[in-house]
Amino acid sequence: MGKYYLTKGLSLEAGPQVGFLVSAKQDDVNLKDSYKGLDLGVNFGLGYKLDNGLNFSARYNVGLSDVNDVDSFNDKYKNGVMQVSIGYFFF
């Protein structure tokens, strides 16, 4: 993930993401075989770091891969993920 500071504390973030399927269930039915195990995407976001080490960020992940692994479905499934985080820098 790359980070570019626009001003002191405020940054733009962008970079690639690789996701791995760990589980896929609905009502205790295993659907893992219906999805591909690998997902490629791109993250974009904003971050803000305070002088006391506290930081905040919001990111959006755009899925680039079709994760549908069922040949009889013509639909393309792509992930889209919104992330919000609060953190603290110790050093």
C-alpha positions in Angstrom: 0.0 0.0 0.0 1.4 3.3 -1.0 0.8 6.5 1.0 1.1 10.1 -0.2 0.8 12.9 2.3 -1.3 15.8 0.9 -0.7 17.9 4.1 0.7 17.2 7.5 -1.3 14.2 8.7 -3.7 13.8 5.7 -2.8 11.1 3.2 -4.0 9.3 0.2 -3.5 5.6 0.1 -3.6 3.2 -2.9 -2.3 -0.3 -3.7 -3.0 -3.8 -4.7 -4.8 -6.4 -2.6 -4.8 -10.2 -2.8 -7.6 -12.1 -1.0 -7.9 -15.8 -0.2 -11.2 -17.6 0.3 -11.3 -19.0 3.8 -15.0 -19.8 4.2 -18.4 -19.5 2.4 -21.5 -20.6 4.2 -25.2 -19.8 4.2 -27.4 -21.3 6.9 -24.7 -24.0 7.7 -24.5 -25.0 4.0 -20.9 -25.0 2.7 -20.7 -22.9 -0.5 -16.9 -22.8 -0.8 -16.9 -24.8 -4.0 -19.0 -22.1 -5.7 -16.3 -19.5 -5.4 -12.8 -19.2 -6.6 -10.1 -19.2 -4.0 -8.2 -16.1 -5.1 -9.4 -12.5 -5.5 -7.4 -9.7 -6.8 -8.3 -6.0 -6.2 -7.2 -2.5 -5.8 -7.5 -0.4 -2.6 -8.1 3.4 -2.5 -8.4 5.4 0.7 -7.8 8.4 2.9 -5.9 8.5 6.2 -5.3 11.1 8.9 -2.6 10.8 11.6 -2.7 13.0 14.7 0.5 14.3 16.4 -0.3 12.0 19.4 0.0 8.9 17.3 -3.7 8.2 16.9 -4.7 7.6 13.2 -7.9 7.1 11.2 -8.4 5.7 7.8 -11.2 4.8 5.3 -10.6 2.6 2.3 -12.5 1.0 -0.5 -11.5 -2.2 -2.2 -12.5 -2.7 -5.9 -12.5 -6.4 -6.8 -11.0 -7.1 -10.2 -11.5 -10.8 -10.3 -14.7 -12.7 -11.1 -15.0 -15.0 -8.0 -17.9 -17.0 -9.4 -16.7 -20.6 -9.9 -20.0 -22.1 -11.1 -19.9 -22.7 -14.9 -23.7 -22.8 -15.2 -24.0 -19.2 -13.9 -23.3 -16.5 -16.4 -23.2 -13.8 -13.7 -19.9 -12.3 -12.7 -19.3 -11.8 -8.9 -16.9 -9.2 -7.9 -16.1 -8.0 -4.3 -16.4 -4.5 -3.1 -15.3 -3.8 0.4 -15.4 -0.6 2.6 -13.0 -0.5 5.5 -12.9 2.0 8.4 -10.1 1.8 11.0 -8.7 3.5 14.0 -5.1 2.9 15.1 -2.2 4.1 17.2 1.5 4.5 16.3 3.7 3.5 19.2 7.0 4.7 17.6 
